[in-house]
Amino acid sequence: RFEPQGHAAGMIKQRTRFVGKRSGFYQPVIERHGAGTVPNAFDDVLGLCRLARLWRQRALCLCCWQNDRFRLGSVAAVMNHRVFLAWCVHAYTALGLVCALLALGALAQGEPRLMFLWLVLAFIIDASDGVLARRARVHHYTPHFSGRKLDDIIDYLNYTFVPVCFVGWSFLELPLESGLATFGWVLVLGMTLIASAYGFCSDAAKTGDGYFTGFPSYWNVVAFYVYLLDPPHWLVLCVMLGFATMTFWPLRYLYPTKNSHGQWFAIGGGVAWGLGCVALLLLAAPPAWAVWLSLAYPAWYLAYSYWLHATQPPDNAYAE
């Protein structure tokens, strides 16, 4: 450094330095030096290099910040999209409640065929919402909402409550022999509802290896054949009482979509059987042989489940 002469005495030196961070960026500031100090040529070049480096760092920080903001915005958009899809799956599951309401309305109007068609639609929703829920990862994107509880509530209505109401109204409207017979029907129907509620609330109702524990509340199937076959009262009473008791008996029943034993035959046969049941409902007077033939699949299901229970070792793990 040297002492300025004459007009150079009032010369101003501009330099840059770091003064801290503001909003994540290094801000260059201008320091004004007073008279009496004038830098040499080397100091001027060094200051310009430092200034260029600072502005380059600022530009990089700005680009990174904008990229991060864009990336975070994209992640938030994807998360919102996934959450919306998860809630759409829950809404699809909840359509089963609408089916139950319409089925009860059809039963109140004396249209059992329409009631069973609504129950078929509820069954289709129940059979497909699990796949959609796993694809949409509803447990991850809606962790504070239990789709399984919603599904259990809807299944209880469509698989138990509405069919039992159909059986009760079908027989209790008929002239019964005595008040004792009426009491017996009310007792059996009440036991059926309570036994099914126990099955839906039990943690051991589904096993980790793809079985139901106890009779899996297929009361819609029982009511369907009660409607088509019109069996005598005592036979219906014995069948309902027997299946209600088997809910508490720890026999394992095949869970077709989660068990590899005969899975494709069980699913394919179930689809064919369901289509046949719809065809029987649409016919004004279904032939008796077709109705009895449709019983082959439920009979095979029960027999195969009992055979698997006797030959396959149990898994004590409960299904999640």
C-alpha positions in Angstrom: 0.0 0.0 0.0 1.0 3.5 -0.5 0.0 7.0 0.5 -2.3 8.7 -2.1 -1.2 11.9 -3.7 -3.4 14.9 -4.7 -6.7 13.9 -6.1 -6.1 10.3 -5.1 -6.5 11.2 -1.5 -10.2 10.9 -1.7 -10.1 7.6 -3.7 -12.7 4.9 -2.5 -12.0 1.2 -2.4 -14.8 -1.3 -2.9 -14.2 -4.7 -1.5 -16.4 -7.7 -0.7 -16.6 -9.8 2.4 -18.9 -12.4 4.1 -21.2 -10.9 6.6 -23.3 -14.0 7.4 -26.3 -15.8 5.9 -29.7 -14.5 4.9 -32.4 -16.9 3.7 -29.7 -19.5 3.0 -27.5 -17.4 0.7 -24.2 -15.7 1.2 -24.8 -12.0 0.6 -21.9 -9.9 -0.7 -21.8 -6.4 0.6 -19.7 -3.4 -0.3 -17.4 -2.1 2.2 -16.4 1.5 1.7 -12.9 2.4 2.9 -12.0 5.9 3.8 -9.3 8.0 2.3 -5.7 7.1 3.0 -5.7 3.5 1.8 -5.7 2.6 -1.9 -5.1 -1.1 -3.0 -2.5 -2.1 -5.4 -3.2 -3.9 -8.7 -2.8 -7.4 -7.3 -5.3 -6.6 -4.5 -7.8 -5.4 -7.1 -7.5 -8.6 -9.2 -7.9 -10.7 -6.0 -11.0 -8.8 -5.1 -12.6 -9.3 -8.5 -11.9 -13.1 -8.3 -13.5 -13.2 -4.9 -16.5 -11.3 -6.1 -17.0 -13.7 -9.0 -16.7 -16.7 -6.8 -19.3 -15.3 -4.4 -21.8 -14.6 -7.2 -21.3 -18.1 -8.6 -22.0 -19.6 -5.2 -25.1 -17.5 -4.9 -26.3 -18.7 -8.3 -25.7 -22.4 -7.4 -27.5 -22.0 -4.1 -30.4 -20.4 -5.8 -30.6 -23.2 -8.4 -30.4 -25.9 -5.7 -33.1 -24.1 -3.6 -35.4 -23.9 -6.6 -34.8 -27.6 -7.5 -35.5 -28.6 -4.0 -38.6 -26.6 -3.9 -39.8 -28.1 -7.1 -38.9 -31.6 -5.9 -40.8 -31.1 -2.6 -43.7 -29.7 -4.5 -43.8 -32.8 -6.7 -43.6 -35.1 -3.7 -46.4 -33.2 -2.1 -48.5 -33.5 -5.2 -47.9 -37.2 -5.5 -48.7 -37.7 -1.8 -52.0 -35.8 -2.2 -52.8 -37.9 -5.2 -52.1 -41.1 -3.4 -54.2 -40.0 -0.4 -57.0 -39.2 -2.7 -56.9 -42.6 -4.3 -56.8 -44.3 -0.8 -60.0 -42.4 0.2 -61.6 -43.4 -3.1 -61.0 -47.0 -2.3 -62.6 -46.5 1.1 -65.6 -44.8 -0.6 -65.8 -47.8 -3.0 -65.9 -50.2 0.0 -68.6 -48.0 1.7 -70.9 -48.6 -1.3 -71.6 -51.9 0.4 -73.6 -50.0 2.9 -75.8 -48.6 0.1 -76.3 -52.1 -1.2 -77.4 -53.3 2.3 -79.9 -50.4 2.5 -81.4 -51.1 -0.9 -81.5 -54.9 -0.1 -83.5 -54.1 3.0 -85.8 -51.8 1.0 -86.4 -54.6 -1.5 -87.2 -57.0 1.3 -89.7 -54.6 2.9 -91.4 -54.3 -0.5 -91.7 -58.0 -0.9 -89.1 -58.4 -3.7 -86.7 -61.1 -2.5 -85.1 -61.5 -6.0 -84.1 -57.9 -6.1 -82.8 -58.2 -2.5 -80.5 -61.0 -3.5 -79.3 -59.1 -6.6 -78.3 -56.2 -4.3 -76.5 -58.7 -2.1 -74.7 -60.1 -5.2 -73.5 -56.6 -6.0 -72.3 -56.2 -2.4 -70.4 -59.4 -2.7 -68.7 -58.2 -5.9 -67.6 -55.0 -4.1 -66.3 -57.0 -1.1 -64.4 -59.4 -3.4 -62.7 -56.5 -5.3 -62.0 -53.8 -2.7 -59.2 -55.8 -1.0 -57.1 -55.9 -4.2 -57.7 -52.2 -4.7 -56.8 -51.4 -1.1 -53.5 -53.2 -1.4 -52.7 -51.5 -4.7 -53.5 -48.1 -3.3 -51.7 -48.8 0.0 -54.5 -47.5 2.1 -52.7 -48.5 5.4 -49.9 -46.2 4.5 -51.7 -43.2 3.1 -54.7 -43.2 5.5 -53.1 -44.6 8.7 -55.7 -43.2 11.0 -58.6 -44.8 9.2 -59.3 -48.6 9.5 -60.6 -50.0 6.2 -60.8 -53.4 7.8 -63.3 -52.3 10.4 -65.4 -50.6 7.7 -65.3 -53.8 5.7 -66.3 -55.9 8.7 -69.2 -53.7 9.5 -70.4 -53.9 5.9 -69.9 -57.7 5.7 -71.9 -58.2 8.8 -74.8 -56.3 7.3 -74.7 -58.0 3.9 -73.6 -61.5 4.9 -75.6 -61.8 8.2 -78.1 -59.2 9.1 -80.0 -58.8 5.8 -80.1 -62.6 5.1 -81.3 -63.3 8.7 -83.9 -60.7 8.4 -85.1 -62.4 5.2 -85.3 -65.8 6.9 -87.1 -64.3 9.9 -89.7 -62.3 7.9 -90.3 -65.3 5.6 -91.2 -67.6 8.4 -92.5 -65.4 11.1 -95.1 -64.0 8.8 -96.5 -67.5 8.3 -99.1 -68.8 10.8 -97.1 -70.8 13.3 -98.5 -73.6 15.4 -97.9 -72.0 18.8 -96.2 -69.2 20.6 -93.5 -71.6 21.6 -92.6 -72.1 17.9 -92.4 -68.3 17.5 -90.1 -68.1 20.5 -87.9 -70.8 19.1 -87.5 -69.0 15.8 -86.7 -65.7 17.5 -84.2 -67.6 19.7 -82.4 -69.2 16.7 -82.3 -66.0 14.7 -80.9 -64.1 17.7 -78.3 -66.8 18.3 -77.3 -66.5 14.6 -76.8 -62.8 14.8 -74.8 -63.1 18.0 -72.7 -65.9 16.8 -71.8 -64.0 13.6 -71.0 -60.9 15.6 -68.6 -63.0 17.7 -67.0 -64.3 14.5 -66.4 -60.8 13.1 -65.0 -59.5 16.4 -62.7 -62.4 17.0 -59.0 -61.8 16.3 -58.6 -65.5 15.4 -61.3 -65.4 12.8 -58.7 -65.4 10.0 -55.4 -67.3 10.3 -52.1 -66.4 8.8 -52.1 -69.4 6.5 -55.3 -68.5 4.7 -58.2 -70.0 6.6 -61.3 -68.9 8.5 -61.7 -70.2 12.0 -65.2 -71.3 12.6 -68.1 -71.0 10.1 -67.4 -67.8 8.1 -70.9 -66.3 8.3 -72.1 -67.3 4.8 -75.7 -66.7 5.8 -76.4 -65.1 2.5 -75.8 -68.5 0.9 -78.1 -70.2 3.4 -80.8 -67.6 2.8 -80.5 -68.0 -0.9 -81.2 -71.7 -0.9 -84.0 -71.2 1.7 -85.6 -69.0 -0.9 -85.1 -71.3 -3.9 -85.8 -74.7 -2.2 -88.4 -73.6 0.3 -87.5 -76.4 2.8 -89.6 -77.3 5.8 -89.4 -75.1 8.9 -87.7 -77.7 11.1 -84.9 -78.3 8.5 -84.2 -74.6 8.3 -84.2 -74.4 12.1 -81.7 -77.2 12.4 -79.4 -75.9 9.6 -79.2 -72.4 11.1 -78.7 -73.7 14.6 -76.0 -76.0 13.4 -74.0 -73.4 11.5 -74.4 -70.9 14.3 -72.9 -73.4 16.7 -70.1 -74.2 14.3 -69.0 -70.5 14.5 -67.6 -71.3 17.9 -66.1 -74.6 16.8 -62.4 -74.0 15.8 -62.6 -75.7 12.4 -60.7 -74.1 9.6 -62.5 -73.1 6.4 -60.8 -72.3 3.2 -60.1 -68.6 2.4 -60.0 -68.9 -1.4 -58.2 -65.7 -2.2 -55.4 -66.2 0.4 -54.9 -70.0 0.4 -52.8 -71.7 -2.2 -54.6 -75.1 -1.8 -56.9 -75.5 -4.7 -56.9 -71.7 -5.1 -57.6 -71.5 -8.8 -60.3 -74.1 -8.7 -61.9 -72.5 -5.7 -61.9 -69.0 -7.3 -62.9 -70.2 -10.8 -65.6 -72.5 -9.3 -66.8 -69.6 -7.2 -67.1 -67.3 -10.2 -69.0 -69.9 -12.1 -71.3 -70.7 -9.2 -72.0 -67.0 -8.7 -72.9 -66.5 -12.3 -75.2 -69.5 -12.1 -76.9 -68.1 -9.0 -77.5 -64.8 -10.8 -79.0 -66.8 -13.7 -81.3 -68.6 -11.3 -82.5 -65.3 -9.8 -83.3 -63.9 -13.2 -85.4 -66.9 -14.2 -89.1 -66.6 -13.3 -89.3 -70.3 -12.5 -85.8 -71.9 -12.2 -85.8 -75.6 -12.7 -85.3 -77.8 -9.6 -82.4 -79.7 -11.2 -80.5 -76.5 -11.8 -81.0 -75.4 -8.2 -79.8 -78.8 -6.8 -76.8 -78.8 -9.2 -75.8 -75.4 -7.9 -75.4 -76.9 -4.5 -72.4 -78.9 -5.7 -70.0 -76.0 -5.2 -71.0 -75.2 -1.6 -70.9 -78.9 -0.8 -67.4 -79.2 -2.3 -66.2 -76.1 -0.4 -67.3 -77.5 3.0 -65.9 -81.0 2.2 -62.6 -79.6 1.0 -62.3 -77.3 4.0 -62.8 -80.2 6.4 -60.3 -82.3 4.5 -57.7 -79.5 4.7 -58.4 -79.1 8.4 -57.8 -82.8 9.0 -54.6 -83.0 6.8 -52.9 -79.6 7.0 -51.1 -78.5 10.2 -52.5 -75.4 11.7 -50.7 -72.0 11.8 -51.3 -70.2 15.1 -50.5 -66.8 13.5 -53.5 -64.5 13.0 -54.0 -62.6 9.8 -53.2 -58.9 9.9 
